[in-house]
């Protein structure tokens, strides 16, 4: 056992943060309870394997770090500690934002024999939990995905439009649709289709700000309301969510189930009604679908 005594092990096991050790080949030697709680993977499922076999780290651009820019591998190579904002894959498939810190692991002679990573869940968990409770009370919750339902989302669009006209508070919306979702249901059945919907919903809600609202619009369609944002920031947010969905997925006996989303993004204008705003977003979503899917359109031609 790489942990020298029971006292140290007890401390590590009771940390809220995830902690794990790897050897110089990046094989996992230890995985604490915090890591289990954040990732959904038990220690028995990951010990002896590499990160790329399960949680697979990516950056904000959707680039897989395990094979190229792995912070653990760099720390093993140069003995330099690092801190990065990353996204790990939960056992259920969705991506979770984490703050990861790596440090070299040394033996009694001071030789580097691996590395330690400590990671902290960066999703707005308290705000999400409170919002779910509020929505349940008001019957405004989509019970499959635990997102706001269509009625609640519409009410909030109207509120944001009123605030835009009265106080000049900008906001944008993202109209998001899972690509080829019917094929998922046809190939794997509706139970797996429901798991895909939940995975995508979790990826959305865990990677937006506490002030943002994400709702299930219907079927495989989702709508996000993003306040206090400009066009460039809206596009960045939309593209980040697109990339995170693309890098999500869960395992079946037949392989990995992964999907992509197409997004129409637009800023609200003072003259907008709910209908004109949604119509514009819907046209942009259609443009994303028509030009290849798995992309963001904020203006026709910008993808």
Steps between C-alpha positions, in 0.01 A plus 500: 500500500639838399353677807731445795253486788132480591493854634606646166256277318213609728575866431509445124181294503307775681599786271225658292750545215589217269854365549680235299856380441653370177831331426741611228292313240190695615335189647277586794628371835255665738153658467331657802131533596494861383608387154226236507234756597600756236559258210256218572782243456588275796861426586459138382398627156805721448799364696750346262356694206589836347293821511436467127314173570230674703494868608708627202599865554425763235556877492249776421556447126404132517858381446583165659790560740569139598686429176664837437511762775443286810588711809582184698745380234664843489534506878659154496742617229612833648398479871309831468163537674213627286147640532246490216128531436395177331193292422477136603248244379255373761411130497153600370667668203466873563794736542577663837717813538779451753798691632787249484832533684789262435818443699782245470488180710840407644646197678707511819812590298330795332469333163185575299293183477175652374267792562204602713192683372254680725182613324209713618151508353453847346134467402251734676357211707324698773323727252395198291359319805307805616358558153383138474317528834334824392390355168360188664284714729361694205454199268744663259752214488565254221521184708719298264782752464434709815521814288243776485204404285370694200252709701764620746742577216239707315420697816867584542542609139214745548654628825836551330336683208327734745833568676672562165241762402484669840859487620707409193612166647625286210439127465524232238343161442640171376263270315661154514401174337656152523612387156351175362322424827242280327785270392603461864148391595468273198837336558509473880142548622326776694662415834843579353347803329392624844855447631632708210254780579609496865868495406463800268287688756762441772777620271306821438397579856838422658687723257302823502497780758267496797312795344437313174183297445490179298167340422373201309299650217352170383618163374872530431495883494642723772500874548743705709454860615836673548476846665755784505691390193616635164501322166859381523446360850175334393676323216781388732247359750307318227811353345634387837176311568509348152855376549425359845201303370712366214756374754237341728385139478421185694577132447274223377593143415483603135739795551497867601180701452584856395298777341550854373281810511422776255441847641337823390617797708365855497495813713159642591406842362269756673242462222488120539205300623538142620378388159746708292793409724426126481433519127844655443671241721309220325617621157860506623460150643364383167798661328735302729315181410498576128872578486626182661377481863717507814554875465389839626335764284469846648476662158452312176849415385660509848554143618 
